[in-house]
């Protein structure tokens, strides 16, 4: 520790409010940036902290009343570090208390094998339960500190994937994909911050590491074959079907748009009027202008005509409606209004009176075979179209997974276990709004977590529009820049110590930076997100453990640790 540069020392603080650090005289306050990862070395424990605030201090009010002039460099130098100084606020996140038999010698080798060889199995990162004493020194985090917390991407036990690097160091920050997919997660940020690129990055990791299968409702046709690169120069980046040929299938609800964009191997997808349930109409009630009375009439018509009630209603004449109202004591004006509003569904290219085949079964068989599905909307990307089709398909798929999960829970046979499924939706607040969340399948999935092996990946620029109960169930939150106070408050719903992270989130750059916190990372961290470029294309195809089962990987890892005397 003597060889490391001391940045400052603890002067005061508390467990709830964090630590206040006075910087050393030779440390410029301009080097301290919000979101920086620092280490406090206590008497017995090593504390891993996040920098949350930077401020200036003076030892005497007289200095503030009579500051040195602009040209008085000598007085500035005299006062620096004594009369004037910088302070930073740290929020302790994790602590490491070494056991007596742990090696204390500093090691510069940051390889996985070296780390396993020098680390006792008794070493464990724990939540902060105390704070360091006065004048404990503060240091820059080393590469080994980052490795100790966030691991290695090629770790054979943890299914890690590098999502970026710290702001001031070129060392990978990994998320545990097994923990990531077992709960619903969110990617948030205002428009233009790169949410789609970040989402594509995360999904690429899930596919590469085979942590789950993905069903992506691609509102703007950005995930399948290719997408436009952000910036002034017009260029494209590869989509998932180019990165993972044979593992990704693209379905299109607008075949004409797909052909114009020359998407390779895309399959057409159509839905039928008979697939639309009252629940689907309730979700798009505001888009269609449906009142509660209209939905009540829809229930009456559904009970009378069965699954084909929408097609029957649209085809009814005024006389047919009058006769129906006389027999069923309905209100003619209300039913005619419902008819006019449902006629808008005829403008949706993918809605047919009858479908040539059962597309739901085809998609489900692909998912069970381990294929990742991208559903493109093309020109059918308006909210009515997107919300209706997404809800219809997700409801059917969830019903299938519930049945499969019940069979598995009864048999306990691994053969019957459903594949973990991650469903990606954009404009998520439309599906998870407090007024409709209790009546949509997405609210059900978000609350069930991993009960039926289906979770959500919600992508949204307005997290404040998502029901607070659902937000509290979001496992991992990857958040780009947000400016609105309500949206920032929503991000920290259900997060312990979230108040100290508000300033960190508000100070992110508008591009390629994100705050990651939650179930898939040991502690909150600010990262410069991994570039989605040619280098990534080459790296994403390399999987050291590809072709090995989880059991084989675990056995190999135990054997490696046994050779090192750690098992």
C-alpha positions in Angstrom: 0.0 0.0 0.0 3.0 2.3 0.6 3.7 2.4 -3.2 0.2 3.6 -4.0 -0.5 7.3 -4.2 -2.7 8.5 -1.3 -5.4 10.8 -2.6 -6.7 12.0 0.8 -8.0 10.8 4.1 -11.4 10.4 5.9 -12.3 13.4 8.0 -15.9 12.6 8.8 -18.9 10.6 7.7 -21.6 8.2 8.6 -22.9 4.9 7.4 -26.1 6.4 6.1 -24.7 9.7 4.6 -21.4 8.4 3.3 -17.8 9.5 3.9 -16.2 13.0 3.5 -12.6 12.9 2.3 -10.2 15.8 2.4 -7.9 15.6 -0.6 -4.1 15.8 -0.3 -2.3 19.0 -1.2 -0.8 17.5 -4.4 -4.1 16.1 -5.6 -6.1 18.4 -7.9 -9.9 18.5 -7.3 -10.3 18.6 -11.1 -9.1 15.0 -11.2 -12.0 13.8 -9.1 -15.1 13.1 -11.2 -18.5 11.9 -10.0 -18.8 8.2 -10.6 -15.1 7.4 -10.0 -14.3 4.2 -8.1 -12.1 4.7 -5.1 -10.7 2.5 -2.2 -10.6 3.4 1.5 -8.2 1.3 3.5 -9.5 0.9 7.0 -7.7 -0.7 9.9 -9.2 -4.1 9.3 -11.2 -3.8 6.1 -10.9 -2.5 2.5 -13.9 -0.4 1.5 -15.0 -0.1 -2.1 -16.6 3.3 -2.7 -18.3 5.4 -5.4 -17.5 9.1 -5.6 -20.8 11.0 -5.4 -19.9 14.6 -4.9 -17.0 17.1 -5.2 -16.7 20.4 -3.3 -14.2 23.1 -2.3 -13.3 24.1 1.3 -11.4 26.8 3.1 -9.8 26.8 6.6 -10.9 30.4 7.3 -13.7 32.7 6.3 -11.2 35.5 5.7 -9.9 33.6 2.6 -13.3 33.7 1.0 -13.8 37.4 2.0 -10.4 38.4 0.5 -9.3 35.8 -2.2 -6.0 36.2 -4.0 -6.1 38.1 -7.2 -5.9 36.5 -10.7 -2.2 37.2 -11.0 -1.2 36.4 -7.5 0.1 32.9 -8.2 2.4 32.9 -5.2 -0.5 33.4 -2.7 -2.5 30.7 -4.5 0.4 28.3 -4.1 0.8 29.1 -0.4 -2.9 28.6 0.4 -3.3 25.4 -1.7 -3.7 22.4 0.5 -3.7 24.3 3.8 -5.9 27.3 3.5 -7.8 26.0 0.5 -8.5 22.3 -0.2 -10.8 20.0 -2.1 -13.2 17.5 -0.5 -15.1 14.6 -2.0 -18.1 12.6 -0.9 -17.8 8.8 -1.1 -20.6 6.3 -0.8 -19.2 2.9 0.5 -20.7 0.0 -1.4 -18.8 -3.1 -0.4 -16.2 -4.1 2.2 -13.6 -6.8 2.2 -12.2 -8.1 5.5 -9.3 -10.5 4.9 -8.9 -13.6 7.0 -5.7 -14.2 8.9 -4.4 -16.8 6.3 -5.0 -14.5 3.4 -2.0 -13.3 1.5 -1.3 -9.6 2.1 1.5 -9.2 -0.4 0.6 -6.9 -3.2 0.4 -8.7 -6.6 0.7 -7.0 -9.9 -0.5 -10.0 -11.9 -4.2 -9.5 -12.6 -4.8 -12.8 -14.5 -7.6 -15.1 -13.4 -5.2 -17.9 -12.5 -3.0 -15.6 -10.4 -6.0 -14.2 -8.6 -7.4 -17.6 -7.7 -3.9 -18.7 -6.5 -3.5 -15.8 -4.1 -7.0 -15.6 -2.8 -8.4 -17.6 0.1 -11.8 -19.2 -0.3 -12.7 -17.4 2.9 -12.3 -14.0 1.2 -15.8 -12.6 0.7 -17.2 -9.3 -0.4 -19.9 -8.1 2.0 -22.4 -5.2 2.2 -21.1 -2.3 4.1 -22.0 -2.7 7.8 -19.6 -0.1 9.3 -17.3 2.7 8.2 -13.5 3.2 8.4 -12.0 5.3 11.2 -10.8 8.9 11.0 -7.8 9.6 8.7 -8.1 6.3 6.9 -6.2 6.7 3.5 -8.0 6.8 0.2 -6.5 5.3 -2.9 -7.2 4.9 -6.6 -8.8 1.6 -7.3 -6.4 -0.8 -9.0 -7.1 -3.3 -11.8 -7.1 -6.1 -9.2 -9.8 -4.3 -7.2 -12.0 -4.1 -10.3 -11.3 -7.8 -11.1 -12.0 -8.8 -7.5 -15.5 -7.2 -7.6 -16.6 -7.6 -11.2 -14.6 -10.7 -12.2 -13.3 -11.9 -15.6 -15.3 -12.4 -18.7 -13.8 -15.9 -19.2 -14.6 -17.0 -15.7 -15.7 -20.6 -16.1 -18.1 -20.5 -13.1 -19.8 -17.1 -13.4 -21.4 -16.5 -16.8 -19.8 -13.0 -17.1 -20.0 -10.6 -20.0 -18.1 -7.3 -20.4 -20.4 -4.4 -20.8 -17.8 -1.6 -20.7 -14.9 -0.1 -18.7 -14.5 2.3 -15.8 -14.3 6.0 -16.7 -10.5 6.2 -16.0 -9.2 2.7 -16.5 -9.1 0.2 -19.3 -10.3 -2.9 -17.4 -13.6 -4.8 -18.3 -16.6 -4.3 -16.1 -18.6 -7.6 -16.2 -22.3 -8.4 -15.5 -23.3 -11.9 -14.4 -25.7 -12.9 -17.2 -27.1 -15.8 -15.2 -28.3 -13.4 -12.5 -29.3 -10.8 -15.2 -31.7 -13.1 -17.0 -33.4 -14.6 -13.9 -35.2 -11.2 -13.2 -36.8 -8.6 -15.3 -34.4 -5.7 -16.2 -34.5 -2.3 -17.6 -32.4 -0.1 -20.0 -33.3 3.5 -19.5 -32.1 6.9 -20.9 -33.4 9.9 -22.7 -33.7 10.0 -26.5 -30.4 9.9 -28.3 -28.3 8.4 -25.5 -27.8 5.1 -27.3 -30.3 2.8 -25.6 -30.8 0.7 -28.7 -27.0 0.2 -29.1 -26.7 -0.7 -25.4 -29.7 -3.1 -25.7 -28.2 -4.8 -28.7 -24.9 -5.1 -26.8 -26.6 -6.8 -23.8 -28.6 -9.2 -26.0 -25.5 -10.1 -27.9 -23.9 -11.1 -24.6 -26.9 -13.2 -23.7 -26.8 -15.0 -27.0 -23.1 -15.5 -27.0 -23.0 -16.9 -23.5 -26.2 -18.9 -24.1 -27.7 -17.5 -20.8 -31.2 -17.4 -22.3 -33.2 -17.3 -25.5 -34.5 -13.9 -26.6 -37.8 -12.6 -28.1 -37.3 -9.1 -29.3 -40.2 -6.9 -30.4 -38.3 -4.6 -32.7 -40.4 -1.5 -33.0 -38.0 0.4 -35.4 -36.4 -2.6 -37.1 -33.0 -2.0 -35.5 -32.1 -5.5 -34.1 -32.6 -8.0 -36.9 -30.3 -7.5 -39.9 -28.8 -4.0 -39.6 -29.3 -0.6 -38.1 -28.2 3.0 -38.8 -25.2 4.1 -36.9 -25.6 7.3 -34.9 -23.6 10.3 -36.1 -23.4 12.6 -39.1 -21.9 10.0 -41.4 -24.5 7.7 -42.9 -23.4 4.1 -42.1 -24.9 0.9 -40.7 -24.0 -1.6 -38.0 -24.7 -5.3 -38.0 -27.8 -6.7 -36.5 -28.1 -9.8 -34.4 -28.9 -12.1 -37.4 -25.6 -11.1 -39.0 -23.6 -11.5 -35.8 -25.2 -14.9 -34.9 -26.2 -16.6 -38.2 -28.2 -19.7 -37.5 -29.0 -18.6 -33.9 -31.4 -15.7 -34.8 -34.6 -15.8 -36.8 -36.2 -12.7 -38.1 -40.0 -12.4 -38.6 -41.6 -9.5 -40.3 -45.1 -8.0 -39.8 -44.5 -5.8 -42.9 -42.9 -8.0 -45.6 -42.8 -5.2 -48.1 -40.6 -3.1 -45.8 -38.4 -6.1 -45.1 -37.8 -6.7 -48.8 -37.0 -3.0 -49.4 -34.3 -3.2 -46.8 -33.0 -6.5 -48.2 -33.2 -8.4 -44.9 -31.9 -11.9 -45.5 -33.9 -15.0 -44.6 -36.8 -13.0 -43.0 -40.1 -14.8 -42.6 -43.5 -13.3 -42.9 -45.8 -13.1 -39.8 -49.5 -12.6 -39.7 -52.1 -12.4 -36.9 -55.8 -13.1 -37.1 -58.8 -11.2 -35.7 -59.6 -14.4 -33.7 -56.4 -13.9 -31.8 -57.4 -10.5 -30.4 -58.8 -10.7 -26.8 -60.6 -8.0 -24.8 -57.3 -7.7 -22.7 -55.5 -6.7 -25.9 -58.1 -4.0 -26.7 -58.0 -2.7 -23.1 -54.2 -2.1 -23.5 -54.8 0.0 -26.7 -58.0 1.6 -25.5 -56.4 5.1 -25.5 -55.1 4.6 -29.0 -58.5 3.5 -30.3 -60.5 5.9 -28.2 -62.4 3.1 -26.4 -64.3 3.9 -23.3 -65.2 1.5 -20.5 -68.7 1.3 -22.0 -67.2 0.3 -25.3 -65.2 -2.5 -23.6 -68.4 -3.7 -21.9 -70.1 -3.9 -25.3 -67.1 -5.8 -26.6 -67.6 -8.3 -23.8 -71.2 -8.7 -24.8 -70.3 -9.3 -28.5 -67.5 -11.7 -27.6 -69.9 -13.7 -25.5 -72.4 -13.8 -28.3 -70.2 -14.4 -31.4 -67.2 -16.1 -29.9 -63.6 -15.6 -31.2 -64.8 -14.2 -34.5 -66.7 -11.3 -33.0 -64.5 -8.5 -34.3 -64.8 -9.6 -37.9 -68.6 -10.2 -37.4 -69.0 -6.7 -35.9 -67.0 -4.9 -38.7 -69.1 -6.6 -41.3 -72.5 -5.8 -39.7 -74.8 -3.3 -41.4 -77.0 -0.8 -39.5 -79.9 -3.1 -39.7 -77.9 -6.0 -38.3 -76.8 -3.8 -35.4 -80.4 -2.6 -34.8 -81.7 -6.2 -34.7 -78.9 -7.3 -32.4 -79.7 -4.4 -30.0 -83.3 -5.3 -29.9 -82.6 -8.9 -29.0 -79.8 -8.3 -26.5 -81.1 -4.9 -25.2 -77.8 -3.2 -26.3 -77.3 0.4 -27.1 -77.1 0.9 -30.8 -75.1 4.2 -30.7 -72.4 2.6 -28.5 -72.1 -0.5 -30.6 -71.9 1.6 -33.8 -69.2 3.7 -32.2 -67.3 0.5 -31.3 -67.6 -0.7 -34.9 -66.1 2.6 -36.3 -63.2 2.5 -33.9 -62.4 -1.2 -34.6 -62.4 -0.6 -38.3 -59.0 1.0 -37.7 -57.6 -2.5 -37.3 -58.2 -3.1 -41.0 -55.3 -0.6 -41.7 -52.9 -3.0 -39.9 -51.2 -5.0 -42.7 -50.6 -8.0 -40.5 -54.2 -8.5 -39.3 -56.0 -11.1 -41.5 -59.5 -12.7 -41.3 -57.7 -16.0 -41.2 -54.0 -17.0 -41.2 -52.5 -19.6 -43.6 -50.8 -21.4 -40.7 -50.3 -21.2 -36.9 -47.5 -18.7 -36.5 -47.5 -18.9 -32.7 -46.7 -22.6 -32.7 -43.9 -22.0 -35.3 -42.3 -19.3 -33.1 -42.7 -21.4 -29.9 -41.0 -24.4 -31.6 -38.1 -22.1 -32.6 -37.8 -20.8 -29.1 -37.8 -24.3 -27.7 -35.0 -25.2 -30.1 -32.9 -22.4 -28.7 -33.5 -19.9 -31.6 -33.6 -16.2 -30.8 -36.5 -14.4 -32.4 -36.6 -10.8 -33.7 -40.0 -9.5 -34.8 -39.8 -6.5 -37.1 -42.6 -4.0 -37.5 -41.4 -2.1 -40.5 -43.9 0.6 -41.4 -46.3 -0.8 -38.8 -44.4 0.8 -36.0 -47.1 3.1 -34.7 -48.1 2.7 -31.1 -51.4 1.0 -31.8 -49.8 -1.6 -34.0 -46.8 -2.2 -31.8 -48.8 -2.5 -28.5 -51.5 -4.7 -30.0 -49.2 -7.2 -31.7 -46.7 -7.3 -28.8 -49.4 -8.0 -26.3 -51.2 -10.6 -28.4 -48.0 -12.7 -29.0 -46.6 -12.3 -25.5 -49.9 -13.5 -23.9 -49.9 -16.7 -26.0 -46.2 -17.4 -25.3 -46.7 -16.8 -21.6 -49.6 -19.2 -21.5 -47.4 -21.8 -23.1 -44.6 -21.2 -20.6 -46.9 -21.5 -17.6 -48.0 -25.0 -18.8 -44.4 -26.0 -19.5 -43.3 -24.8 -16.0 -46.1 -26.6 -14.3 -45.1 -29.9 -16.0 -41.5 -29.3 -15.0 -42.4 -28.5 -11.3 -44.4 -31.7 -11.2 -41.9 -34.0 -12.9 -38.6 -32.4 -11.7 -37.1 -33.9 -14.9 -34.4 -31.6 -16.4 -35.7 -32.5 -19.9 -39.0 -30.8 -19.1 -37.4 -27.6 -17.9 -38.3 -24.7 -20.2 -35.5 -22.5 -21.7 -35.1 -19.2 -19.9 -36.8 -16.6 -22.1 -36.1 -12.8 -22.1 -38.7 -10.7 -23.9 -37.5 -7.3 -25.0 -40.0 -4.5 -25.4 -39.5 -0.8 -26.3 -41.7 2.1 -25.1 -42.2 0.0 -22.0 -44.1 2.7 -20.1 -47.0 2.2 -22.5 -47.4 -1.5 -21.4 -46.6 -0.9 -17.7 -48.5 2.3 -17.0 -50.3 2.2 -13.6 -53.7 2.4 -15.3 -53.3 -0.8 -17.3 -50.4 -2.7 -15.7 -52.7 -5.0 -13.7 -54.6 -6.0 -16.9 -51.7 -6.7 -19.2 -49.5 -9.7 -19.5 -46.4 -7.6 -19.1 -47.4 -6.5 -15.6 -47.9 -10.2 -14.7 -44.5 -11.2 -16.1 -42.7 -8.4 -14.3 -44.2 -9.4 -10.9 -43.7 -13.1 -11.3 -40.0 -12.7 -11.9 -38.5 -16.1 -12.7 -41.5 -18.2 -11.5 -42.3 -19.3 -15.1 -38.9 -18.8 -16.7 -39.9 -15.7 -18.5 -38.5 -12.2 -17.8 -38.6 -8.8 -19.4 -36.0 -6.5 -20.7 -37.7 -3.1 -20.8 -36.3 -0.3 -22.9 -37.7 3.2 -22.2 -36.9 6.9 -22.0 -39.7 7.6 -19.4 -39.2 5.3 -16.4 -41.5 7.6 -14.4 -44.4 6.3 -16.5 -43.8 2.8 -15.3 -45.9 1.6 -12.3 -43.8 1.9 -9.1 -44.6 -1.6 -8.0 -43.1 -2.9 -11.3 -40.1 -0.7 -11.1 -39.4 -2.1 -7.6 -39.2 -5.6 -9.2 -36.7 -4.5 -11.9 -33.6 -6.6 -11.0 -30.8 -4.7 -12.9 -31.0 -1.2 -14.2 -28.7 0.1 -16.9 -29.3 3.8 -17.1 -28.0 6.4 -19.5 -28.4 10.1 -19.0 -31.7 11.3 -17.7 -32.6 14.9 -17.0 -36.2 14.8 -15.7 -36.4 14.7 -11.9 -39.3 12.3 -12.0 -37.5 9.9 -14.2 -34.4 10.0 -12.0 -36.6 9.3 -8.9 -38.2 6.4 -10.7 -34.8 4.8 -11.4 -34.0 4.6 -7.7 -37.4 3.2 -6.7 -36.8 0.4 -4.2 -33.0 0.9 -4.2 -31.3 1.2 -0.9 -29.1 4.3 -0.7 -30.4 5.6 -4.0 -30.3 9.2 -2.9 -26.5 9.3 -3.0 -26.5 8.1 -6.6 -28.8 10.8 -8.0 -25.9 13.2 -8.6 -23.9 10.4 -10.3 -26.8 9.7 -12.8 -27.4 13.4 -13.5 -23.7 14.0 -14.4 -23.4 11.2 -17.0 -22.2 12.1 -20.5 -24.9 12.1 -23.2 -23.2 9.3 -25.1 -21.6 5.9 -24.2 -21.9 6.2 -20.5 -24.3 4.4 -18.1 -24.9 3.7 -14.5 -25.4 0.0 -13.7 -26.9 -1.2 -10.5 -28.9 -4.1 -9.2 -28.9 -7.9 -9.2 -26.3 -8.6 -11.9 -23.5 -6.5 -10.5 -22.0 -6.6 -6.9 -22.2 -2.8 -6.6 -23.3 0.3 -8.6 -20.8 1.3 -11.2 -20.5 4.0 -13.9 -19.1 2.6 -17.1 -18.0 3.8 -20.5 -20.1 1.3 -22.5 -18.4 -1.1 -24.9 -18.2 0.0 -28.5 -20.5 -1.8 -30.9 -18.0 -1.9 -33.8 -15.8 -4.2 -35.9 -13.7 -5.1 -32.9 -16.9 -6.2 -31.0 -18.0 -8.2 -34.0 -14.8 -10.2 -33.9 -14.8 -10.7 -30.1 -18.4 -11.7 -29.8 -17.9 -14.9 -31.8 -15.2 -16.2 -29.5 -16.6 -18.3 -26.7 -13.9 -20.3 -24.8 -16.5 -22.6 -23.2 -18.8 -23.0 -26.2 -20.0 -26.5 -26.6 -19.5 -27.4 -22.9 -22.5 -28.0 -20.6 -22.8 -26.1 -17.3 -22.0 -29.3 -15.4 -18.8 -29.8 -17.5 -17.7 -26.2 -16.9 -18.3 -26.5 -13.2 -16.3 -29.7 -13.0 -13.4 -28.1 -14.9 -13.4 -25.1 -12.6 -13.4 -27.3 -9.5 -10.5 -29.3 -10.9 -8.5 -26.1 -11.6 -9.1 -24.8 -8.1 -8.1 -28.2 -6.6 -4.8 -28.0 -8.5 -4.2 -24.6 -6.9 -5.1 -25.9 -3.4 -8.3 -23.8 -3.2 -10.9 -26.6 -3.3 
